[in-house]
Amino acid sequence: MTGRQRSPVAGEVPSPINPPTGCTFHPRCPFANDRCKVERPQSLPIEGGEVACHAIEEKRLPIEDRSYAARG
Ligand code: SF4
């Protein structure tokens, strides 16, 4: 345990049989834009790993901002 509280993501879990177009998270992502609905994000190298997210690539969401991962 990390001690962080997490809250559930709103919305329905996408069907694995018929996944959403673009980024599979876009129907539930508060940072999604029109690009997210049609284009799957490519992996980008970051310190300590990789991330695949248009919001981070477009600098709409700073990589340092982890508030989306640890709300509550
Ligand atoms: S902002 Fe990132 S995680 Fe959210 S839908 Fe777009 S690509 Fe996916």
py3Dmol code that shows the C-alpha trace and the ligand (Angstrom):
import py3Dmol

protein = """\
ATOM      1  CA  MET A   1       0.000   0.000   0.000  1.00  0.00           C
ATOM      2  CA  THR A   2       1.199   3.482  -0.858  1.00  0.00           C
ATOM      3  CA  GLY A   3      -1.057   5.337   1.552  1.00  0.00           C
ATOM      4  CA  ARG A   4      -2.722   7.169  -1.316  1.00  0.00           C
ATOM      5  CA  GLN A   5      -6.458   7.102  -1.592  1.00  0.00           C
ATOM      6  CA  ARG A   6      -7.833   6.383  -5.013  1.00  0.00           C
ATOM      7  CA  SER A   7     -11.284   7.046  -6.323  1.00  0.00           C
ATOM      8  CA  PRO A   8     -13.016   5.045  -9.036  1.00  0.00           C
ATOM      9  CA  VAL A   9     -13.107   6.345 -12.592  1.00  0.00           C
ATOM     10  CA  ALA A  10     -16.585   7.401 -13.676  1.00  0.00           C
ATOM     11  CA  GLY A  11     -18.356   5.701 -16.545  1.00  0.00           C
ATOM     12  CA  GLU A  12     -18.564   2.230 -17.970  1.00  0.00           C
ATOM     13  CA  VAL A  13     -15.578  -0.031 -18.587  1.00  0.00           C
ATOM     14  CA  PRO A  14     -15.130  -0.311 -22.382  1.00  0.00           C
ATOM     15  CA  SER A  15     -15.949  -3.585 -24.093  1.00  0.00           C
ATOM     16  CA  PRO A  16     -12.806  -5.568 -24.913  1.00  0.00           C
ATOM     17  CA  ILE A  17     -14.710  -7.084 -27.842  1.00  0.00           C
ATOM     18  CA  ASN A  18     -15.567  -3.685 -29.342  1.00  0.00           C
ATOM     19  CA  PRO A  19     -13.065  -1.223 -27.844  1.00  0.00           C
ATOM     20  CA  PRO A  20     -13.435   2.516 -28.424  1.00  0.00           C
ATOM     21  CA  THR A  21     -11.580   4.108 -31.321  1.00  0.00           C
ATOM     22  CA  GLY A  22      -8.460   6.153 -30.657  1.00  0.00           C
ATOM     23  CA  CYS A  23      -7.302   5.990 -27.072  1.00  0.00           C
ATOM     24  CA  THR A  24      -9.290   3.276 -25.346  1.00  0.00           C
ATOM     25  CA  PHE A  25      -9.558   5.496 -22.258  1.00  0.00           C
ATOM     26  CA  HIS A  26     -11.217   8.442 -24.007  1.00  0.00           C
ATOM     27  CA  PRO A  27     -14.846   7.727 -22.957  1.00  0.00           C
ATOM     28  CA  ARG A  28     -13.804   7.960 -19.283  1.00  0.00           C
ATOM     29  CA  CYS A  29     -10.843  10.348 -19.408  1.00  0.00           C
ATOM     30  CA  PRO A  30     -11.379  13.916 -18.107  1.00  0.00           C
ATOM     31  CA  PHE A  31      -8.482  15.109 -20.317  1.00  0.00           C
ATOM     32  CA  ALA A  32      -9.745  13.635 -23.611  1.00  0.00           C
ATOM     33  CA  ASN A  33     -10.113  15.835 -26.664  1.00  0.00           C
ATOM     34  CA  ASP A  34     -11.214  15.180 -30.257  1.00  0.00           C
ATOM     35  CA  ARG A  35      -7.813  13.737 -31.181  1.00  0.00           C
ATOM     36  CA  CYS A  36      -8.124  11.155 -28.407  1.00  0.00           C
ATOM     37  CA  LYS A  37     -11.338   9.874 -29.990  1.00  0.00           C
ATOM     38  CA  VAL A  38      -9.712   9.012 -33.328  1.00  0.00           C
ATOM     39  CA  GLU A  39      -5.959   8.558 -32.846  1.00  0.00           C
ATOM     40  CA  ARG A  40      -4.299   5.980 -30.638  1.00  0.00           C
ATOM     41  CA  PRO A  41      -1.461   7.655 -28.680  1.00  0.00           C
ATOM     42  CA  GLN A  42       2.080   6.451 -29.290  1.00  0.00           C
ATOM     43  CA  SER A  43       4.473   5.591 -26.479  1.00  0.00           C
ATOM     44  CA  LEU A  44       6.771   8.417 -25.443  1.00  0.00           C
ATOM     45  CA  PRO A  45       9.873   7.861 -23.343  1.00  0.00           C
ATOM     46  CA  ILE A  46       9.787   9.579 -19.971  1.00  0.00           C
ATOM     47  CA  GLU A  47      12.085   9.389 -17.013  1.00  0.00           C
ATOM     48  CA  GLY A  48      11.710   5.912 -15.604  1.00  0.00           C
ATOM     49  CA  GLY A  49       9.486   4.499 -18.329  1.00  0.00           C
ATOM     50  CA  GLU A  50       7.041   5.308 -21.085  1.00  0.00           C
ATOM     51  CA  VAL A  51       3.680   7.006 -21.403  1.00  0.00           C
ATOM     52  CA  ALA A  52       1.122   6.997 -24.200  1.00  0.00           C
ATOM     53  CA  CYS A  53      -1.112  10.043 -23.830  1.00  0.00           C
ATOM     54  CA  HIS A  54      -2.007  12.916 -26.156  1.00  0.00           C
ATOM     55  CA  ALA A  55      -2.577  15.276 -23.221  1.00  0.00           C
ATOM     56  CA  ILE A  56       0.995  14.775 -22.047  1.00  0.00           C
ATOM     57  CA  GLU A  57       2.408  14.932 -25.582  1.00  0.00           C
ATOM     58  CA  GLU A  58       0.486  18.193 -26.220  1.00  0.00           C
ATOM     59  CA  LYS A  59       1.592  19.529 -22.810  1.00  0.00           C
ATOM     60  CA  ARG A  60      -2.042  19.953 -21.721  1.00  0.00           C
ATOM     61  CA  LEU A  61      -1.170  17.756 -18.755  1.00  0.00           C
ATOM     62  CA  PRO A  62       2.287  18.126 -17.196  1.00  0.00           C
ATOM     63  CA  ILE A  63       4.009  14.842 -16.611  1.00  0.00           C
ATOM     64  CA  GLU A  64       4.809  16.072 -13.101  1.00  0.00           C
ATOM     65  CA  ASP A  65       1.075  16.444 -12.345  1.00  0.00           C
ATOM     66  CA  ARG A  66       0.094  13.151 -10.752  1.00  0.00           C
ATOM     67  CA  SER A  67      -3.199  14.496  -9.384  1.00  0.00           C
ATOM     68  CA  TYR A  68      -5.081  12.435 -11.945  1.00  0.00           C
ATOM     69  CA  ALA A  69      -3.579   9.273 -10.433  1.00  0.00           C
ATOM     70  CA  ALA A  70      -4.097  10.057  -6.763  1.00  0.00           C
ATOM     71  CA  ARG A  71      -7.309  11.903  -6.075  1.00  0.00           C
ATOM     72  CA  GLY A  72      -8.934  11.961  -2.713  1.00  0.00           C
TER      73      GLY A  72
END
"""
ligand_1 = """\
8
SF4
S -5.841 12.457 -22.580
Fe -4.443 10.694 -22.736
S -5.392 9.060 -21.486
Fe -6.943 10.644 -21.864
S -8.038 9.914 -23.656
Fe -6.425 11.300 -24.394
S -4.677 9.991 -24.841
Fe -6.095 8.799 -23.592
"""
view = py3Dmol.view(width=600, height=400)
view.addModel(protein, "pdb")
view.setStyle({"model": 0}, {"cartoon": {"style": "trace"}})
view.addModel(ligand_1, "xyz")
view.setStyle({"model": 1}, {"stick": {}})
view.zoomTo()
view.show()
